[in-house]
Every structure is written in structure tokens, then in C-alpha cells.
Amino acid sequence: MPLSETKQHSPIAFTDHQMNQVTSGYYYDKHFSRSSDGFIDLWKVYNLLTGANKSSYIDKYLERSVNAVTATRLLSEQL
């Protein structure tokens, strides 16, 4: 998807590498991974997002931290 469309549809400001970290954490993180039935609560999703944010440069860190909260809140409104 072109970047202009991605920004219109996606509330996530994380890079592809960081989203890969979140996805990997969903399966393999020893503290915040999904349960055996595939369920993951929003607290764990938020922690996976903030964990991936640790690899951000300082100029994007705060923006992505706020974005993690916003994305988690938007997910909660969809449930």
C-alpha cells in the first residue's frame, strides 16, 4: 500500500521492523504473548507496542508512545 494510503487507514506510527517485533511478541514473548487459545488482552498489546518503541530514535519516541496509547484505545472502542 502506498505511504499516503497507509497514513489514512492506519493509526499506527510504528515502522515495519517495530510491527514485526510486536507480531513476534504476540507468539513468543514470555510475558506478553497470547494465551493458548490465541486471545490477547489490550494490556499485553500495549506492552508489546511500548516494547517495540524502545528501538525508536529519540525524536520519534514520544510520538510513538502517544500513538501506542491511542491505538490501544481505538482497539478497545472496536470491541
PDB file of N, CA, C and O in Angstrom:
ATOM      1  N   MET A   1       0.845  -1.168   0.000  1.00  0.00           N
ATOM      2  CA  MET A   1       0.000   0.000   0.000  1.00  0.00           C
ATOM      3  C   MET A   1       0.898   1.242   0.000  1.00  0.00           C
ATOM      4  O   MET A   1       1.884   1.285   0.736  1.00  0.00           O
ATOM      5  N   PRO A   2       0.578   2.228  -0.797  1.00  0.00           N
ATOM      6  CA  PRO A   2       1.367   3.456  -0.802  1.00  0.00           C
ATOM      7  C   PRO A   2       1.326   4.157   0.556  1.00  0.00           C
ATOM      8  O   PRO A   2       0.347   4.045   1.294  1.00  0.00           O
ATOM      9  N   LEU A   3       2.382   4.869   0.872  1.00  0.00           N
ATOM     10  CA  LEU A   3       2.503   5.536   2.166  1.00  0.00           C
ATOM     11  C   LEU A   3       1.350   6.490   2.423  1.00  0.00           C
ATOM     12  O   LEU A   3       0.872   6.579   3.553  1.00  0.00           O
ATOM     13  N   SER A   4       0.890   7.205   1.402  1.00  0.00           N
ATOM     14  CA  SER A   4      -0.220   8.146   1.593  1.00  0.00           C
ATOM     15  C   SER A   4      -1.490   7.420   2.028  1.00  0.00           C
ATOM     16  O   SER A   4      -2.234   7.931   2.866  1.00  0.00           O
ATOM     17  N   GLU A   5      -1.748   6.242   1.475  1.00  0.00           N
ATOM     18  CA  GLU A   5      -2.917   5.464   1.875  1.00  0.00           C
ATOM     19  C   GLU A   5      -2.732   4.858   3.254  1.00  0.00           C
ATOM     20  O   GLU A   5      -3.682   4.776   4.033  1.00  0.00           O
ATOM     21  N   THR A   6      -1.519   4.436   3.557  1.00  0.00           N
ATOM     22  CA  THR A   6      -1.248   3.851   4.869  1.00  0.00           C
ATOM     23  C   THR A   6      -1.550   4.851   5.973  1.00  0.00           C
ATOM     24  O   THR A   6      -2.154   4.497   6.985  1.00  0.00           O
ATOM     25  N   LYS A   7      -1.134   6.091   5.784  1.00  0.00           N
ATOM     26  CA  LYS A   7      -1.369   7.114   6.798  1.00  0.00           C
ATOM     27  C   LYS A   7      -2.851   7.402   6.971  1.00  0.00           C
ATOM     28  O   LYS A   7      -3.278   7.763   8.068  1.00  0.00           O
ATOM     29  N   GLN A   8      -3.650   7.253   5.915  1.00  0.00           N
ATOM     30  CA  GLN A   8      -5.084   7.487   6.010  1.00  0.00           C
ATOM     31  C   GLN A   8      -5.801   6.367   6.752  1.00  0.00           C
ATOM     32  O   GLN A   8      -6.799   6.614   7.429  1.00  0.00           O
ATOM     33  N   HIS A   9      -5.302   5.134   6.632  1.00  0.00           N
ATOM     34  CA  HIS A   9      -6.010   3.986   7.170  1.00  0.00           C
ATOM     35  C   HIS A   9      -5.445   3.455   8.475  1.00  0.00           C
ATOM     36  O   HIS A   9      -6.147   2.770   9.219  1.00  0.00           O
ATOM     37  N   SER A  10      -4.220   3.753   8.757  1.00  0.00           N
ATOM     38  CA  SER A  10      -3.562   3.130   9.893  1.00  0.00           C
ATOM     39  C   SER A  10      -3.269   4.143  10.994  1.00  0.00           C
ATOM     40  O   SER A  10      -2.599   5.148  10.753  1.00  0.00           O
ATOM     41  N   PRO A  11      -3.769   3.882  12.205  1.00  0.00           N
ATOM     42  CA  PRO A  11      -3.435   4.767  13.320  1.00  0.00           C
ATOM     43  C   PRO A  11      -2.073   4.436  13.949  1.00  0.00           C
ATOM     44  O   PRO A  11      -1.666   5.076  14.918  1.00  0.00           O
ATOM     45  N   ILE A  12      -1.378   3.449  13.404  1.00  0.00           N
ATOM     46  CA  ILE A  12      -0.114   3.010  13.971  1.00  0.00           C
ATOM     47  C   ILE A  12       1.042   3.780  13.325  1.00  0.00           C
ATOM     48  O   ILE A  12       1.167   3.795  12.101  1.00  0.00           O
ATOM     49  N   ALA A  13       1.880   4.412  14.136  1.00  0.00           N
ATOM     50  CA  ALA A  13       3.010   5.202  13.633  1.00  0.00           C
ATOM     51  C   ALA A  13       4.326   4.435  13.734  1.00  0.00           C
ATOM     52  O   ALA A  13       5.398   5.033  13.636  1.00  0.00           O
ATOM     53  N   PHE A  14       4.258   3.134  13.925  1.00  0.00           N
ATOM     54  CA  PHE A  14       5.458   2.337  14.086  1.00  0.00           C
ATOM     55  C   PHE A  14       6.000   1.897  12.736  1.00  0.00           C
ATOM     56  O   PHE A  14       5.260   1.815  11.755  1.00  0.00           O
ATOM     57  N   THR A  15       7.293   1.616  12.693  1.00  0.00           N
ATOM     58  CA  THR A  15       7.924   1.141  11.466  1.00  0.00           C
ATOM     59  C   THR A  15       7.576  -0.328  11.239  1.00  0.00           C
ATOM     60  O   THR A  15       7.041  -0.995  12.124  1.00  0.00           O
ATOM     61  N   ASP A  16       7.885  -0.816  10.051  1.00  0.00           N
ATOM     62  CA  ASP A  16       7.652  -2.230   9.745  1.00  0.00           C
ATOM     63  C   ASP A  16       8.439  -3.130  10.692  1.00  0.00           C
ATOM     64  O   ASP A  16       7.928  -4.149  11.157  1.00  0.00           O
ATOM     65  N   HIS A  17       9.675  -2.752  10.974  1.00  0.00           N
ATOM     66  CA  HIS A  17      10.504  -3.544  11.890  1.00  0.00           C
ATOM     67  C   HIS A  17       9.870  -3.617  13.277  1.00  0.00           C
ATOM     68  O   HIS A  17       9.854  -4.679  13.900  1.00  0.00           O
ATOM     69  N   GLN A  18       9.355  -2.502  13.754  1.00  0.00           N
ATOM     70  CA  GLN A  18       8.725  -2.494  15.074  1.00  0.00           C
ATOM     71  C   GLN A  18       7.439  -3.315  15.080  1.00  0.00           C
ATOM     72  O   GLN A  18       7.146  -3.995  16.063  1.00  0.00           O
ATOM     73  N   MET A  19       6.670  -3.260  13.994  1.00  0.00           N
ATOM     74  CA  MET A  19       5.456  -4.080  13.931  1.00  0.00           C
ATOM     75  C   MET A  19       5.812  -5.560  13.855  1.00  0.00           C
ATOM     76  O   MET A  19       5.072  -6.401  14.366  1.00  0.00           O
ATOM     77  N   ASN A  20       6.945  -5.889  13.219  1.00  0.00           N
ATOM     78  CA  ASN A  20       7.415  -7.272  13.229  1.00  0.00           C
ATOM     79  C   ASN A  20       7.775  -7.708  14.647  1.00  0.00           C
ATOM     80  O   ASN A  20       7.543  -8.858  15.020  1.00  0.00           O
ATOM     81  N   GLN A  21       8.343  -6.795  15.440  1.00  0.00           N
ATOM     82  CA  GLN A  21       8.645  -7.106  16.839  1.00  0.00           C
ATOM     83  C   GLN A  21       7.359  -7.377  17.623  1.00  0.00           C
ATOM     84  O   GLN A  21       7.306  -8.298  18.437  1.00  0.00           O
ATOM     85  N   VAL A  22       6.336  -6.579  17.375  1.00  0.00           N
ATOM     86  CA  VAL A  22       5.049  -6.768  18.049  1.00  0.00           C
ATOM     87  C   VAL A  22       4.454  -8.124  17.661  1.00  0.00           C
ATOM     88  O   VAL A  22       3.974  -8.870  18.514  1.00  0.00           O
ATOM     89  N   THR A  23       4.493  -8.429  16.367  1.00  0.00           N
ATOM     90  CA  THR A  23       3.951  -9.701  15.885  1.00  0.00           C
ATOM     91  C   THR A  23       4.709 -10.878  16.480  1.00  0.00           C
ATOM     92  O   THR A  23       4.105 -11.859  16.913  1.00  0.00           O
ATOM     93  N   SER A  24       6.024 -10.779  16.500  1.00  0.00           N
ATOM     94  CA  SER A  24       6.832 -11.837  17.098  1.00  0.00           C
ATOM     95  C   SER A  24       6.516 -11.972  18.590  1.00  0.00           C
ATOM     96  O   SER A  24       6.426 -13.085  19.109  1.00  0.00           O
ATOM     97  N   GLY A  25       6.349 -10.853  19.268  1.00  0.00           N
ATOM     98  CA  GLY A  25       5.999 -10.881  20.681  1.00  0.00           C
ATOM     99  C   GLY A  25       4.652 -11.530  20.935  1.00  0.00           C
ATOM    100  O   GLY A  25       4.463 -12.192  21.956  1.00  0.00           O
ATOM    101  N   TYR A  26       3.720 -11.349  20.022  1.00  0.00           N
ATOM    102  CA  TYR A  26       2.398 -11.977  20.141  1.00  0.00           C
ATOM    103  C   TYR A  26       2.540 -13.495  20.261  1.00  0.00           C
ATOM    104  O   TYR A  26       1.785 -14.135  20.993  1.00  0.00           O
ATOM    105  N   TYR A  27       3.497 -14.062  19.551  1.00  0.00           N
ATOM    106  CA  TYR A  27       3.701 -15.512  19.581  1.00  0.00           C
ATOM    107  C   TYR A  27       4.720 -15.967  20.614  1.00  0.00           C
ATOM    108  O   TYR A  27       4.547 -17.020  21.227  1.00  0.00           O
ATOM    109  N   TYR A  28       5.784 -15.188  20.817  1.00  0.00           N
ATOM    110  CA  TYR A  28       6.928 -15.728  21.555  1.00  0.00           C
ATOM    111  C   TYR A  28       7.333 -14.995  22.830  1.00  0.00           C
ATOM    112  O   TYR A  28       8.136 -15.532  23.592  1.00  0.00           O
ATOM    113  N   ASP A  29       6.822 -13.805  23.099  1.00  0.00           N
ATOM    114  CA  ASP A  29       7.239 -13.065  24.288  1.00  0.00           C
ATOM    115  C   ASP A  29       6.830 -13.836  25.537  1.00  0.00           C
ATOM    116  O   ASP A  29       5.685 -14.273  25.657  1.00  0.00           O
ATOM    117  N   LYS A  30       7.762 -14.001  26.458  1.00  0.00           N
ATOM    118  CA  LYS A  30       7.445 -14.828  27.630  1.00  0.00           C
ATOM    119  C   LYS A  30       6.515 -14.133  28.620  1.00  0.00           C
ATOM    120  O   LYS A  30       5.932 -14.800  29.475  1.00  0.00           O
ATOM    121  N   HIS A  31       6.359 -12.810  28.529  1.00  0.00           N
ATOM    122  CA  HIS A  31       5.485 -12.105  29.462  1.00  0.00           C
ATOM    123  C   HIS A  31       4.188 -11.604  28.820  1.00  0.00           C
ATOM    124  O   HIS A  31       3.151 -11.552  29.480  1.00  0.00           O
ATOM    125  N   PHE A  32       4.243 -11.240  27.549  1.00  0.00           N
ATOM    126  CA  PHE A  32       3.103 -10.566  26.926  1.00  0.00           C
ATOM    127  C   PHE A  32       2.541 -11.280  25.710  1.00  0.00           C
ATOM    128  O   PHE A  32       1.831 -10.661  24.917  1.00  0.00           O
ATOM    129  N   SER A  33       2.831 -12.546  25.540  1.00  0.00           N
ATOM    130  CA  SER A  33       2.305 -13.264  24.370  1.00  0.00           C
ATOM    131  C   SER A  33       0.845 -13.661  24.588  1.00  0.00           C
ATOM    132  O   SER A  33       0.295 -13.501  25.677  1.00  0.00           O
ATOM    133  N   ARG A  34       0.252 -14.167  23.551  1.00  0.00           N
ATOM    134  CA  ARG A  34      -1.148 -14.598  23.573  1.00  0.00           C
ATOM    135  C   ARG A  34      -1.316 -15.801  24.496  1.00  0.00           C
ATOM    136  O   ARG A  34      -0.345 -16.459  24.871  1.00  0.00           O
ATOM    137  N   SER A  35      -2.543 -16.065  24.844  1.00  0.00           N
ATOM    138  CA  SER A  35      -2.829 -17.271  25.621  1.00  0.00           C
ATOM    139  C   SER A  35      -2.891 -18.465  24.672  1.00  0.00           C
ATOM    140  O   SER A  35      -2.776 -18.295  23.458  1.00  0.00           O
ATOM    141  N   SER A  36      -3.066 -19.640  25.199  1.00  0.00           N
ATOM    142  CA  SER A  36      -3.059 -20.852  24.378  1.00  0.00           C
ATOM    143  C   SER A  36      -4.201 -20.886  23.365  1.00  0.00           C
ATOM    144  O   SER A  36      -4.096 -21.569  22.346  1.00  0.00           O
ATOM    145  N   ASP A  37      -5.289 -20.164  23.626  1.00  0.00           N
ATOM    146  CA  ASP A  37      -6.410 -20.126  22.667  1.00  0.00           C
ATOM    147  C   ASP A  37      -6.296 -18.978  21.668  1.00  0.00           C
ATOM    148  O   ASP A  37      -7.210 -18.771  20.870  1.00  0.00           O
ATOM    149  N   GLY A  38      -5.181 -18.220  21.696  1.00  0.00           N
ATOM    150  CA  GLY A  38      -4.956 -17.136  20.751  1.00  0.00           C
ATOM    151  C   GLY A  38      -5.422 -15.776  21.231  1.00  0.00           C
ATOM    152  O   GLY A  38      -5.209 -14.777  20.544  1.00  0.00           O
ATOM    153  N   PHE A  39      -6.054 -15.711  22.398  1.00  0.00           N
ATOM    154  CA  PHE A  39      -6.547 -14.450  22.939  1.00  0.00           C
ATOM    155  C   PHE A  39      -5.391 -13.624  23.506  1.00  0.00           C
ATOM    156  O   PHE A  39      -4.461 -14.166  24.104  1.00  0.00           O
ATOM    157  N   ILE A  40      -5.462 -12.316  23.311  1.00  0.00           N
ATOM    158  CA  ILE A  40      -4.510 -11.408  23.928  1.00  0.00           C
ATOM    159  C   ILE A  40      -5.285 -10.194  24.423  1.00  0.00           C
ATOM    160  O   ILE A  40      -6.100  -9.634  23.690  1.00  0.00           O
ATOM    161  N   ASP A  41      -5.035  -9.789  25.659  1.00  0.00           N
ATOM    162  CA  ASP A  41      -5.759  -8.626  26.176  1.00  0.00           C
ATOM    163  C   ASP A  41      -5.047  -7.337  25.768  1.00  0.00           C
ATOM    164  O   ASP A  41      -3.887  -7.353  25.356  1.00  0.00           O
ATOM    165  N   LEU A  42      -5.759  -6.237  25.889  1.00  0.00           N
ATOM    166  CA  LEU A  42      -5.229  -4.964  25.422  1.00  0.00           C
ATOM    167  C   LEU A  42      -4.018  -4.498  26.225  1.00  0.00           C
ATOM    168  O   LEU A  42      -3.164  -3.790  25.692  1.00  0.00           O
ATOM    169  N   TRP A  43      -3.934  -4.878  27.473  1.00  0.00           N
ATOM    170  CA  TRP A  43      -2.769  -4.522  28.276  1.00  0.00           C
ATOM    171  C   TRP A  43      -1.505  -5.149  27.679  1.00  0.00           C
ATOM    172  O   TRP A  43      -0.461  -4.500  27.609  1.00  0.00           O
ATOM    173  N   LYS A  44      -1.600  -6.397  27.253  1.00  0.00           N
ATOM    174  CA  LYS A  44      -0.447  -7.053  26.633  1.00  0.00           C
ATOM    175  C   LYS A  44      -0.126  -6.426  25.281  1.00  0.00           C
ATOM    176  O   LYS A  44       1.047  -6.270  24.941  1.00  0.00           O
ATOM    177  N   VAL A  45      -1.143  -6.066  24.506  1.00  0.00           N
ATOM    178  CA  VAL A  45      -0.911  -5.392  23.226  1.00  0.00           C
ATOM    179  C   VAL A  45      -0.173  -4.079  23.468  1.00  0.00           C
ATOM    180  O   VAL A  45       0.803  -3.771  22.785  1.00  0.00           O
ATOM    181  N   TYR A  46      -0.643  -3.315  24.436  1.00  0.00           N
ATOM    182  CA  TYR A  46       0.011  -2.044  24.767  1.00  0.00           C
ATOM    183  C   TYR A  46       1.472  -2.270  25.161  1.00  0.00           C
ATOM    184  O   TYR A  46       2.351  -1.523  24.730  1.00  0.00           O
ATOM    185  N   ASN A  47       1.731  -3.277  25.962  1.00  0.00           N
ATOM    186  CA  ASN A  47       3.104  -3.565  26.384  1.00  0.00           C
ATOM    187  C   ASN A  47       3.971  -4.023  25.220  1.00  0.00           C
ATOM    188  O   ASN A  47       5.160  -3.705  25.183  1.00  0.00           O
ATOM    189  N   LEU A  48       3.412  -4.755  24.278  1.00  0.00           N
ATOM    190  CA  LEU A  48       4.174  -5.132  23.088  1.00  0.00           C
ATOM    191  C   LEU A  48       4.507  -3.901  22.249  1.00  0.00           C
ATOM    192  O   LEU A  48       5.612  -3.790  21.716  1.00  0.00           O
ATOM    193  N   LEU A  49       3.548  -2.973  22.131  1.00  0.00           N
ATOM    194  CA  LEU A  49       3.800  -1.740  21.375  1.00  0.00           C
ATOM    195  C   LEU A  49       4.868  -0.883  22.046  1.00  0.00           C
ATOM    196  O   LEU A  49       5.769  -0.381  21.373  1.00  0.00           O
ATOM    197  N   THR A  50       4.780  -0.714  23.346  1.00  0.00           N
ATOM    198  CA  THR A  50       5.776   0.106  24.029  1.00  0.00           C
ATOM    199  C   THR A  50       7.141  -0.580  24.049  1.00  0.00           C
ATOM    200  O   THR A  50       8.170   0.095  24.049  1.00  0.00           O
ATOM    201  N   GLY A  51       7.159  -1.903  24.066  1.00  0.00           N
ATOM    202  CA  GLY A  51       8.421  -2.626  23.985  1.00  0.00           C
ATOM    203  C   GLY A  51       9.094  -2.418  22.634  1.00  0.00           C
ATOM    204  O   GLY A  51      10.310  -2.248  22.558  1.00  0.00           O
ATOM    205  N   ALA A  52       8.299  -2.434  21.574  1.00  0.00           N
ATOM    206  CA  ALA A  52       8.845  -2.187  20.232  1.00  0.00           C
ATOM    207  C   ALA A  52       9.307  -0.746  20.091  1.00  0.00           C
ATOM    208  O   ALA A  52      10.234  -0.460  19.334  1.00  0.00           O
ATOM    209  N   ASN A  53       8.669   0.156  20.811  1.00  0.00           N
ATOM    210  CA  ASN A  53       9.014   1.569  20.737  1.00  0.00           C
ATOM    211  C   ASN A  53      10.404   1.855  21.297  1.00  0.00           C
ATOM    212  O   ASN A  53      10.988   2.894  20.991  1.00  0.00           O
ATOM    213  N   LYS A  54      10.927   0.975  22.090  1.00  0.00           N
ATOM    214  CA  LYS A  54      12.250   1.196  22.682  1.00  0.00           C
ATOM    215  C   LYS A  54      13.340   1.309  21.627  1.00  0.00           C
ATOM    216  O   LYS A  54      14.411   1.853  21.897  1.00  0.00           O
ATOM    217  N   SER A  55      13.074   0.796  20.417  1.00  0.00           N
ATOM    218  CA  SER A  55      14.082   0.884  19.356  1.00  0.00           C
ATOM    219  C   SER A  55      13.944   2.168  18.537  1.00  0.00           C
ATOM    220  O   SER A  55      14.654   2.344  17.547  1.00  0.00           O
ATOM    221  N   SER A  56      13.041   3.069  18.937  1.00  0.00           N
ATOM    222  CA  SER A  56      12.848   4.328  18.206  1.00  0.00           C
ATOM    223  C   SER A  56      13.966   5.316  18.524  1.00  0.00           C
ATOM    224  O   SER A  56      14.536   5.315  19.615  1.00  0.00           O
ATOM    225  N   TYR A  57      14.257   6.151  17.541  1.00  0.00           N
ATOM    226  CA  TYR A  57      15.156   7.267  17.795  1.00  0.00           C
ATOM    227  C   TYR A  57      14.458   8.252  18.726  1.00  0.00           C
ATOM    228  O   TYR A  57      13.230   8.281  18.793  1.00  0.00           O
ATOM    229  N   ILE A  58      15.216   9.038  19.425  1.00  0.00           N
ATOM    230  CA  ILE A  58      14.690   9.945  20.441  1.00  0.00           C
ATOM    231  C   ILE A  58      13.674  10.931  19.861  1.00  0.00           C
ATOM    232  O   ILE A  58      12.732  11.319  20.552  1.00  0.00           O
ATOM    233  N   ASP A  59      13.851  11.340  18.605  1.00  0.00           N
ATOM    234  CA  ASP A  59      12.935  12.324  18.027  1.00  0.00           C
ATOM    235  C   ASP A  59      11.558  11.741  17.715  1.00  0.00           C
ATOM    236  O   ASP A  59      10.611  12.502  17.516  1.00  0.00           O
ATOM    237  N   LYS A  60      11.420  10.426  17.667  1.00  0.00           N
ATOM    238  CA  LYS A  60      10.130   9.785  17.395  1.00  0.00           C
ATOM    239  C   LYS A  60       9.567   9.048  18.609  1.00  0.00           C
ATOM    240  O   LYS A  60       8.434   8.568  18.574  1.00  0.00           O
ATOM    241  N   TYR A  61      10.346   8.960  19.670  1.00  0.00           N
ATOM    242  CA  TYR A  61       9.956   8.151  20.823  1.00  0.00           C
ATOM    243  C   TYR A  61       8.649   8.623  21.453  1.00  0.00           C
ATOM    244  O   TYR A  61       7.743   7.819  21.674  1.00  0.00           O
ATOM    245  N   LEU A  62       8.546   9.908  21.742  1.00  0.00           N
ATOM    246  CA  LEU A  62       7.347  10.432  22.394  1.00  0.00           C
ATOM    247  C   LEU A  62       6.128  10.292  21.495  1.00  0.00           C
ATOM    248  O   LEU A  62       5.055   9.910  21.959  1.00  0.00           O
ATOM    249  N   GLU A  63       6.286  10.599  20.213  1.00  0.00           N
ATOM    250  CA  GLU A  63       5.173  10.480  19.272  1.00  0.00           C
ATOM    251  C   GLU A  63       4.655   9.046  19.217  1.00  0.00           C
ATOM    252  O   GLU A  63       3.445   8.820  19.210  1.00  0.00           O
ATOM    253  N   ARG A  64       5.557   8.093  19.178  1.00  0.00           N
ATOM    254  CA  ARG A  64       5.141   6.691  19.106  1.00  0.00           C
ATOM    255  C   ARG A  64       4.601   6.183  20.440  1.00  0.00           C
ATOM    256  O   ARG A  64       3.767   5.278  20.460  1.00  0.00           O
ATOM    257  N   SER A  65       5.058   6.747  21.544  1.00  0.00           N
ATOM    258  CA  SER A  65       4.496   6.387  22.849  1.00  0.00           C
ATOM    259  C   SER A  65       3.035   6.818  22.933  1.00  0.00           C
ATOM    260  O   SER A  65       2.178   6.058  23.385  1.00  0.00           O
ATOM    261  N   VAL A  66       2.764   8.028  22.498  1.00  0.00           N
ATOM    262  CA  VAL A  66       1.383   8.527  22.471  1.00  0.00           C
ATOM    263  C   VAL A  66       0.561   7.699  21.494  1.00  0.00           C
ATOM    264  O   VAL A  66      -0.602   7.394  21.756  1.00  0.00           O
ATOM    265  N   ASN A  67       1.162   7.340  20.378  1.00  0.00           N
ATOM    266  CA  ASN A  67       0.468   6.547  19.373  1.00  0.00           C
ATOM    267  C   ASN A  67       0.113   5.165  19.905  1.00  0.00           C
ATOM    268  O   ASN A  67      -0.933   4.627  19.543  1.00  0.00           O
ATOM    269  N   ALA A  68       0.950   4.578  20.751  1.00  0.00           N
ATOM    270  CA  ALA A  68       0.652   3.274  21.342  1.00  0.00           C
ATOM    271  C   ALA A  68      -0.601   3.360  22.211  1.00  0.00           C
ATOM    272  O   ALA A  68      -1.446   2.465  22.184  1.00  0.00           O
ATOM    273  N   VAL A  69      -0.713   4.435  22.977  1.00  0.00           N
ATOM    274  CA  VAL A  69      -1.904   4.630  23.814  1.00  0.00           C
ATOM    275  C   VAL A  69      -3.135   4.836  22.935  1.00  0.00           C
ATOM    276  O   VAL A  69      -4.186   4.243  23.180  1.00  0.00           O
ATOM    277  N   THR A  70      -2.999   5.674  21.915  1.00  0.00           N
ATOM    278  CA  THR A  70      -4.122   5.968  21.023  1.00  0.00           C
ATOM    279  C   THR A  70      -4.581   4.715  20.283  1.00  0.00           C
ATOM    280  O   THR A  70      -5.781   4.456  20.193  1.00  0.00           O
ATOM    281  N   ALA A  71      -3.654   3.947  19.762  1.00  0.00           N
ATOM    282  CA  ALA A  71      -4.009   2.730  19.033  1.00  0.00           C
ATOM    283  C   ALA A  71      -4.700   1.725  19.948  1.00  0.00           C
ATOM    284  O   ALA A  71      -5.671   1.086  19.544  1.00  0.00           O
ATOM    285  N   THR A  72      -4.211   1.582  21.166  1.00  0.00           N
ATOM    286  CA  THR A  72      -4.836   0.666  22.111  1.00  0.00           C
ATOM    287  C   THR A  72      -6.242   1.140  22.468  1.00  0.00           C
ATOM    288  O   THR A  72      -7.157   0.325  22.590  1.00  0.00           O
ATOM    289  N   ARG A  73      -6.420   2.435  22.635  1.00  0.00           N
ATOM    290  CA  ARG A  73      -7.738   2.982  22.926  1.00  0.00           C
ATOM    291  C   ARG A  73      -8.691   2.740  21.740  1.00  0.00           C
ATOM    292  O   ARG A  73      -9.846   2.366  21.944  1.00  0.00           O
ATOM    293  N   LEU A  74      -8.218   2.948  20.522  1.00  0.00           N
ATOM    294  CA  LEU A  74      -9.064   2.699  19.354  1.00  0.00           C
ATOM    295  C   LEU A  74      -9.454   1.222  19.255  1.00  0.00           C
ATOM    296  O   LEU A  74     -10.585   0.901  18.888  1.00  0.00           O
ATOM    297  N   LEU A  75      -8.530   0.334  19.579  1.00  0.00           N
ATOM    298  CA  LEU A  75      -8.867  -1.085  19.590  1.00  0.00           C
ATOM    299  C   LEU A  75      -9.927  -1.394  20.634  1.00  0.00           C
ATOM    300  O   LEU A  75     -10.826  -2.199  20.387  1.00  0.00           O
ATOM    301  N   SER A  76      -9.832  -0.763  21.798  1.00  0.00           N
ATOM    302  CA  SER A  76     -10.810  -1.015  22.859  1.00  0.00           C
ATOM    303  C   SER A  76     -12.197  -0.532  22.464  1.00  0.00           C
ATOM    304  O   SER A  76     -13.198  -1.122  22.869  1.00  0.00           O
ATOM    305  N   GLU A  77     -12.262   0.528  21.682  1.00  0.00           N
ATOM    306  CA  GLU A  77     -13.561   1.038  21.234  1.00  0.00           C
ATOM    307  C   GLU A  77     -14.198   0.127  20.199  1.00  0.00           C
ATOM    308  O   GLU A  77     -15.417   0.134  20.033  1.00  0.00           O
ATOM    309  N   GLN A  78     -13.378  -0.667  19.493  1.00  0.00           N
ATOM    310  CA  GLN A  78     -13.891  -1.588  18.489  1.00  0.00           C
ATOM    311  C   GLN A  78     -14.437  -2.865  19.103  1.00  0.00           C
ATOM    312  O   GLN A  78     -15.157  -3.612  18.441  1.00  0.00           O
ATOM    313  N   LEU A  79     -14.105  -3.122  20.351  1.00  0.00           N
ATOM    314  CA  LEU A  79     -14.545  -4.371  21.000  1.00  0.00           C
ATOM    315  C   LEU A  79     -15.883  -4.250  21.630  1.00  0.00           C
ATOM    316  O   LEU A  79     -16.382  -5.214  22.211  1.00  0.00           O
TER     317      LEU A  79
END
